[in-house]
Amino acid sequence: QVQLVESGGGLVQPGGSLGLSCAASGSIFSINAMGWYRQAPGKQRELVAVISSDGKTTSADSVKGRFTISRDNAKNAVFLQMNSLKPEDTAVFYCKAVVSTGPPYYHENIYWGQGTQVTVSS
């Protein structure tokens, strides 16, 4: 089994910054993509940003230029630096990891963190 533990959420004023961290542990051969998703009240969970094992990133248009995703492969961790936060960024943020089982089948399993609340309000 694999566990994802997120940290770094909280309350911040509009225009402020916040950083999220997510560390994976457990039975890990390798981690392919890692990413951040968010779910606002009454809305579906949506992609924020993802990063591949070789560092390629994809971000939602709504966060481009404000949020930066990065990862530390040695620590099985992914980070999200959020700047210029807006009230509409308020949501529960979830970490996701696509974990390979390794040989002989190299199956991919998806794991989610428990979520961390980010609230942007004055």
DRENDREN-212856 format. One line per field, with one value per residue: x, y, z of N, C-alpha, C, CB in turn; chain. Coordinates in Angstrom, 3 decimals. Glycine has a CB too. Example, Ala and Ser with C-alpha at 12.3 -4.5 7.8 and 13.67 -1.06 7.14 Angstrom:
<nodes>
nxx: (13.190;12.850) .
nyy: (-5.690;-2.250) .
nzz: (7.800;7.080) .
caxx: (12.300;13.670) .
cayy: (-4.500;-1.060) .
cazz: (7.800;7.140) .
cxx: (13.200;12.900) .
cyy: (-3.300;0.030) .
czz: (7.800;7.870) .
cbxx: (11.308;14.084) .
cbyy: (-4.473;-0.598) .
cbzz: (9.046;5.725) .
chaine: (A;A) .
</nodes>
This chain:
<nodes>
nxx: (0.825;0.260;0.759;-0.295;0.578;-0.489;0.383;0.336;-1.857;-4.315;-5.476;-5.499;-4.973;-6.496;-4.382;-2.210;0.268;0.844;2.143;1.999;2.632;3.329;3.900;4.839;4.644;5.470;4.846;6.607;7.681;8.290;7.352;5.220;3.448;2.704;0.420;-1.740;-5.041;-8.217;-11.166;-13.929;-16.640;-19.666;-18.830;-17.210;-14.291;-11.253;-8.505;-5.469;-2.633;-0.130;2.764;5.283;7.476;9.860;9.786;8.080;5.415;1.912;-0.686;-3.758;-5.619;-6.604;-4.797;-2.332;0.745;0.476;0.517;2.911;4.139;6.195;8.639;10.283;12.040;13.666;12.665;10.115;8.125;5.843;5.193;3.355;3.444;1.703;0.808;-0.384;-3.056;-6.582;-9.993;-11.581;-9.934;-10.325;-10.687;-10.684;-7.639;-6.140;-3.674;-2.268;-0.962;0.587;1.500;3.963;3.991;6.216;8.510;7.073;5.082;4.586;2.326;0.110;-0.985;-3.344;-3.200;-4.561;-4.274;-5.459;-6.498;-6.285;-7.308;-7.652;-8.168;-9.100;-9.449;-10.486) .
nyy: (-1.199;2.316;5.480;8.841;11.920;15.067;18.513;21.928;23.526;26.145;29.343;32.263;35.611;37.351;37.657;36.725;34.156;30.604;27.429;24.039;20.671;17.247;14.008;10.771;7.431;3.999;0.943;1.371;1.242;2.911;6.283;7.604;9.951;12.810;14.877;17.726;18.297;19.939;20.614;22.498;23.672;22.184;21.719;19.833;17.742;19.066;19.302;20.772;20.984;18.934;16.798;15.098;12.214;13.013;15.697;17.249;19.524;20.270;22.588;23.935;26.379;28.400;28.731;29.193;30.900;31.694;29.522;27.016;23.858;21.311;18.673;16.243;13.650;11.886;11.981;11.204;13.163;15.880;19.259;22.325;25.553;28.386;31.465;34.880;34.458;33.915;34.497;32.618;30.443;29.001;25.882;22.306;20.794;18.138;15.637;13.566;10.462;8.448;5.303;2.930;-0.628;-2.025;-4.671;-7.950;-6.891;-4.152;-2.610;0.208;2.030;4.193;6.672;8.692;11.605;12.728;15.196;18.761;21.774;24.852;28.170;31.232;34.363;37.558) .
nzz: (0.000;-0.481;0.930;0.935;2.175;2.842;3.362;4.534;3.915;4.601;5.866;3.948;2.866;0.077;-2.758;-1.445;-0.609;-0.624;0.243;-0.704;0.277;-0.473;0.458;-0.452;0.715;1.527;-0.244;-2.855;-6.124;-8.294;-9.021;-11.313;-12.799;-10.783;-9.011;-8.420;-7.418;-7.043;-5.120;-4.933;-2.820;-3.760;-6.322;-8.963;-8.623;-9.817;-12.114;-11.080;-11.402;-12.930;-12.862;-14.581;-14.254;-15.327;-15.107;-16.699;-16.996;-16.572;-16.421;-15.146;-16.939;-15.326;-13.294;-14.338;-14.436;-11.838;-10.042;-9.209;-9.885;-8.531;-7.995;-5.912;-6.646;-5.246;-2.723;-3.070;-3.339;-3.914;-4.753;-4.405;-5.193;-4.498;-5.633;-5.616;-4.766;-5.093;-4.065;-5.385;-5.526;-3.309;-1.837;-1.277;-1.502;-3.222;-3.341;-5.826;-6.905;-9.338;-9.232;-9.941;-9.972;-10.493;-11.647;-12.334;-13.955;-14.056;-13.373;-13.003;-10.280;-8.765;-6.320;-3.704;-1.662;1.581;1.482;1.797;3.243;1.614;2.076;0.832;1.820;3.017) .
caxx: (0.000;0.951;0.071;0.070;0.292;-0.389;0.514;0.553;-3.061;-4.642;-6.207;-4.621;-5.697;-6.345;-3.086;-1.163;0.911;0.775;2.801;1.512;3.567;2.731;4.930;4.350;5.418;4.908;5.402;6.768;8.776;8.563;6.165;5.164;2.941;2.167;-0.342;-2.649;-6.407;-8.958;-12.621;-14.627;-17.984;-20.680;-18.224;-16.463;-12.848;-10.643;-7.053;-4.755;-1.360;0.502;4.163;5.739;8.695;11.003;9.638;7.162;4.259;0.679;-1.462;-5.042;-5.499;-6.970;-3.691;-1.071;1.373;0.319;0.869;4.041;4.267;7.543;8.716;11.581;11.900;14.378;11.818;8.741;7.306;5.405;4.929;2.592;3.602;0.568;0.969;-1.500;-4.263;-7.868;-11.063;-12.070;-9.023;-10.738;-11.065;-9.856;-6.624;-5.781;-2.488;-2.472;0.266;0.454;2.620;4.231;4.241;7.502;8.477;7.197;3.948;4.608;1.000;0.032;-2.063;-3.551;-3.434;-4.952;-4.128;-6.709;-6.958;-5.956;-8.172;-7.081;-9.205;-8.593;-10.485;-10.026) .
cayy: (0.000;3.604;6.569;10.209;12.839;16.455;19.525;23.282;24.301;27.122;30.557;33.307;36.737;37.492;38.175;36.077;32.939;29.412;26.282;22.718;19.559;15.915;12.978;9.409;6.410;2.665;0.032;2.171;0.921;4.221;7.125;8.233;11.309;13.293;16.073;18.366;18.542;20.644;20.518;23.560;23.239;22.123;21.553;18.596;17.818;19.485;19.316;22.028;20.843;17.618;16.783;13.751;11.820;13.744;17.116;17.971;19.986;20.744;23.325;24.489;27.768;29.311;28.904;29.460;32.159;31.919;28.298;26.260;22.502;20.746;17.405;15.720;12.214;11.146;11.979;10.844;14.297;16.866;20.534;23.298;26.920;29.160;32.902;35.717;33.664;34.577;33.803;31.468;29.316;28.296;24.510;21.249;20.383;16.737;15.148;12.301;9.842;7.256;4.514;1.685;-1.780;-2.613;-5.955;-8.126;-6.399;-2.693;-2.007;1.539;2.239;5.606;6.943;10.063;12.061;12.944;16.545;19.851;22.927;26.165;29.199;32.560;35.280;38.687) .
cazz: (0.000;-0.560;1.623;0.566;3.273;2.411;4.396;4.058;3.683;5.624;5.511;3.435;2.291;-1.379;-3.152;-0.672;-1.108;0.222;-0.365;-0.314;0.115;-0.427;0.484;-0.617;1.413;1.420;-1.232;-4.070;-7.031;-8.877;-9.166;-12.621;-12.634;-9.518;-9.330;-7.465;-7.840;-6.010;-5.169;-4.214;-2.412;-4.805;-7.638;-9.177;-8.468;-11.067;-12.194;-10.886;-12.103;-12.843;-13.257;-14.899;-13.549;-15.885;-14.842;-17.578;-16.228;-17.190;-15.426;-15.572;-17.397;-14.242;-12.336;-15.044;-14.054;-10.393;-9.307;-9.738;-9.349;-8.609;-7.271;-5.488;-6.875;-4.210;-1.525;-3.463;-2.897;-4.886;-4.098;-5.165;-4.714;-4.970;-5.453;-6.091;-4.530;-5.250;-3.322;-6.145;-5.329;-2.102;-2.140;-0.694;-2.471;-3.096;-4.018;-6.526;-7.407;-10.178;-8.722;-10.652;-9.104;-10.825;-12.365;-13.780;-14.744;-14.134;-13.296;-12.400;-9.323;-8.440;-4.907;-3.366;-0.298;2.317;1.180;2.710;2.956;1.319;2.112;0.479;2.290;3.823) .
cxx: (0.863;0.111;0.617;-0.349;0.560;-0.214;0.612;-0.692;-3.301;-5.425;-5.215;-5.468;-5.538;-5.037;-1.917;-0.651;0.797;1.487;2.245;2.600;2.809;3.853;4.292;5.260;4.721;5.607;5.473;7.939;9.247;7.246;6.231;4.656;2.524;1.417;-1.173;-3.998;-7.090;-10.447;-13.219;-16.017;-18.972;-20.142;-17.493;-14.974;-12.227;-9.123;-6.522;-3.452;-0.841;1.937;4.593;7.033;9.931;10.796;8.737;5.896;3.101;-0.136;-2.786;-4.849;-5.724;-5.821;-2.362;-0.543;1.272;0.789;2.028;4.117;5.708;7.556;10.160;11.478;12.584;13.541;10.385;7.753;6.971;4.975;4.084;2.776;2.508;0.763;-0.256;-2.832;-5.510;-8.917;-11.582;-11.112;-9.389;-11.282;-10.294;-8.911;-6.182;-4.525;-2.810;-1.135;-0.078;1.702;2.753;4.533;5.591;7.362;7.659;6.131;3.915;3.202;1.096;-1.183;-2.123;-3.879;-3.732;-4.615;-5.482;-7.284;-6.543;-6.724;-7.334;-8.225;-8.584;-9.692;-9.854;-10.790) .
cyy: (1.255;4.645;7.904;11.130;14.258;17.373;20.892;24.104;25.306;28.282;31.628;34.407;36.765;38.183;37.530;34.800;31.814;28.286;24.987;21.681;18.253;14.896;11.605;8.443;5.074;1.845;0.714;1.651;2.203;4.980;7.801;9.666;11.580;14.588;16.576;18.605;19.322;20.483;21.596;23.065;23.280;21.934;20.226;18.828;18.147;19.463;20.709;21.987;19.424;17.732;15.341;13.445;12.544;15.255;17.910;18.299;20.390;21.410;23.762;25.948;28.762;29.570;29.213;30.845;32.466;30.718;27.596;24.903;22.038;19.434;17.081;14.205;11.392;11.008;11.578;11.935;15.215;18.119;21.420;24.657;27.771;30.633;33.636;35.002;34.519;33.835;32.571;30.280;28.501;26.915;23.569;20.776;18.955;16.440;13.798;11.772;8.611;6.411;3.213;0.567;-2.421;-3.953;-6.989;-7.440;-4.881;-2.099;-0.620;1.604;3.716;5.735;8.424;10.360;12.351;14.326;17.545;21.099;24.177;27.156;30.554;33.560;36.399;38.759) .
czz: (0.000;0.151;1.114;1.701;2.801;3.611;3.739;3.788;4.801;5.068;5.065;2.824;0.774;-1.724;-2.440;-1.319;-0.091;-0.507;0.181;-0.565;0.210;-0.511;0.404;0.123;1.260;0.363;-2.596;-4.881;-7.708;-8.978;-10.528;-12.437;-11.200;-9.823;-8.183;-8.138;-6.726;-6.221;-4.290;-3.832;-3.569;-6.203;-7.731;-8.938;-9.819;-10.968;-11.909;-11.682;-11.915;-13.326;-13.476;-14.141;-14.073;-15.855;-15.769;-16.809;-17.123;-16.098;-16.016;-15.971;-16.256;-13.270;-13.011;-14.694;-12.574;-9.558;-10.002;-9.068;-9.517;-7.836;-6.917;-5.595;-5.780;-2.936;-1.821;-3.053;-4.060;-4.130;-5.013;-4.501;-5.343;-4.624;-5.995;-5.934;-4.595;-4.428;-4.059;-6.119;-4.094;-2.443;-1.229;-1.793;-2.170;-3.918;-4.651;-7.014;-8.225;-9.931;-9.502;-9.659;-9.384;-11.520;-11.616;-14.601;-14.901;-14.210;-12.672;-11.490;-8.959;-6.961;-4.705;-1.919;0.318;2.066;2.241;2.279;2.694;1.244;1.850;0.806;3.097;5.142) .
cbxx: (-0.935;1.216;0.246;-0.600;1.146;-1.628;1.747;1.334;-4.256;-3.397;-7.064;-3.621;-5.207;-7.525;-3.048;-1.665;2.387;-0.710;4.301;0.218;4.692;1.692;5.791;4.260;5.601;3.440;4.563;6.974;8.340;9.249;6.066;4.248;1.769;3.308;-1.219;-2.052;-7.165;-8.585;-13.106;-14.716;-18.494;-21.481;-17.267;-16.701;-12.274;-11.126;-6.581;-4.475;-0.322;-0.278;5.054;5.950;8.897;11.260;10.931;6.834;4.651;-0.123;-0.680;-6.109;-6.498;-8.151;-3.541;-1.264;0.767;-1.146;-0.354;5.355;3.283;8.616;8.103;11.967;12.477;15.702;11.831;8.330;8.028;4.244;6.253;1.080;5.024;-0.742;2.254;-1.292;-4.186;-8.282;-12.223;-12.321;-7.591;-11.791;-10.802;-10.734;-5.409;-6.949;-1.288;-3.455;1.214;0.290;2.440;5.403;3.141;8.329;9.893;7.182;2.670;5.420;0.037;-0.039;-1.865;-4.684;-2.218;-6.455;-3.245;-6.483;-8.455;-4.415;-9.148;-6.252;-9.945;-8.171;-11.539;-10.186) .
cbyy: (0.003;4.020;6.450;10.639;12.501;16.860;19.251;23.227;23.380;27.623;31.062;32.740;38.054;38.278;39.625;35.774;33.203;29.022;26.342;22.353;19.612;15.709;13.097;9.034;6.766;2.740;-1.255;3.659;-0.138;4.090;8.185;7.423;11.550;13.516;15.817;19.709;17.205;22.120;19.118;24.858;24.112;23.344;22.705;18.056;16.491;20.876;18.836;22.286;21.882;16.560;17.473;13.593;10.325;13.296;17.712;17.145;21.152;19.575;24.542;24.361;28.040;28.754;27.658;29.338;33.271;32.222;27.344;27.030;21.521;21.743;16.267;16.187;11.844;11.833;13.340;9.495;15.087;16.312;21.242;22.902;27.483;28.629;33.399;36.108;32.967;34.642;34.759;31.875;29.815;29.107;24.175;20.052;21.348;15.838;15.036;12.471;9.471;7.629;4.221;1.863;-2.813;-2.771;-6.483;-9.553;-6.852;-2.250;-2.901;2.645;1.365;6.224;6.513;10.286;13.291;12.748;16.559;20.121;23.177;26.153;29.196;32.645;34.536;40.003) .
cbzz: (1.206;-2.037;3.173;-0.788;4.532;1.607;5.291;2.849;3.544;6.280;6.709;2.395;2.900;-1.972;-2.920;0.702;-1.440;0.557;-0.137;-1.088;1.175;-1.583;1.750;-2.108;2.910;1.119;-1.314;-3.728;-8.087;-10.280;-8.012;-13.604;-13.566;-8.440;-10.487;-6.935;-8.159;-5.990;-4.724;-5.074;-1.274;-4.775;-7.938;-10.602;-7.898;-11.452;-13.568;-9.373;-11.593;-13.675;-12.191;-16.424;-13.664;-17.313;-14.866;-18.850;-15.349;-17.878;-14.911;-14.443;-18.527;-13.486;-11.490;-16.569;-14.824;-10.073;-9.196;-9.541;-10.057;-8.044;-8.103;-4.013;-8.236;-3.893;-0.881;-2.828;-1.801;-5.775;-3.723;-5.246;-5.051;-4.362;-6.152;-7.562;-3.181;-6.746;-3.062;-7.571;-5.211;-1.340;-3.630;-0.123;-2.446;-3.543;-3.035;-7.709;-6.245;-11.721;-7.222;-11.637;-9.273;-9.585;-12.586;-14.097;-14.116;-15.339;-12.483;-13.490;-8.057;-9.310;-4.057;-3.621;-0.240;3.804;1.028;2.735;4.127;-0.014;3.466;-1.046;3.134;3.045) .
chaine: (A;A;A;A;A;A;A;A;A;A;A;A;A;A;A;A;A;A;A;A;A;A;A;A;A;A;A;A;A;A;A;A;A;A;A;A;A;A;A;A;A;A;A;A;A;A;A;A;A;A;A;A;A;A;A;A;A;A;A;A;A;A;A;A;A;A;A;A;A;A;A;A;A;A;A;A;A;A;A;A;A;A;A;A;A;A;A;A;A;A;A;A;A;A;A;A;A;A;A;A;A;A;A;A;A;A;A;A;A;A;A;A;A;A;A;A;A;A;A;A;A;A) .
</nodes>
